[in-house]
């Protein structure tokens, strides 16, 4: 996975200056709508609170968004601000 390409794509998709985001090693992006303090810690806490995903639970549901401005798709899940 090319991290530089992912960063470029997320920067184009998430251009709202009022939001911050954290990109994790395997491509998961956590959008922080009320960023404060250590962003990576805030994003990790959000992942801990809303994970792990188990089959058959609402946390295991996902959707796919076909992107118009960049090549690829975004996978959505249980929390609107956790994307892959």
N, C-alpha and C positions, 0 to 999 in steps of 0.2 A: 504494500500500500504506500503510495507516494504522499507523504505528509504535506509537502509544499503544495501539491495540487489540491488536497483537501482544504488546506487553509485558504487558498485562493477562492475556492468554490464557496465555502462558508462565509468569507468576507463579502462576497457578492450577494449571497442570499440573505444575510443578516446585517443589513446596512443601517439599522436603527441605532443612532448614537446613544440612546437611553438604555440600551441593553448591552450586556457583555456575554461572552460565551467561552466555554472551555472545551477543547478538543482532546479526547482521550486516545490512547494508543491504537485501538482497533477501529477508529472512525466514528465512535459515538460522540455527539456534540450535545452539551447541556447549555441551554440558553438561560441566562440569569436576568430576569426581568426587574429585580431589585438588587443589583450588585452592591456588595459591601464587604470590606475586609479582604481576606484571602479568597480569591475566586475559585481556585482549585479545590479548596476545602469546602466551600459552599456547594460546589457542583457535586463533589463526592458525597456530601451529606444528603443531597437530593436523591442521588442514585441509591444510597443505602436505604432511604425511607421508602422508595417506590420500587425496590427490587427485592429479590430476584423475580424474574418472570417464570410462572409455573403454567404448564399446559392446562387448559380448562378453567383458568381463573381470568378475571378481567385484566390482570397484569400480563397475561399471555396473548391478549388480542393485539393485533397490529394492523396498520394500513400502509399503503404506498402512495406517494404523491409523485406524479410524473412532472419533472421540472421543465419549464418553458425557456428560461434564460440561460441555463447551463445544461450540459449533457449529464444525464443520470437520473436517479430517483432518490427520494427521501423516505425512509421507513419511519413511521410514527408508531407510538405505543401508548401505554397506560397514562403517561404524563405528557402533556402537550409540549413541554419544553425539553424533552429528551428525544433526540433524533439521531438517526444513523444514515 
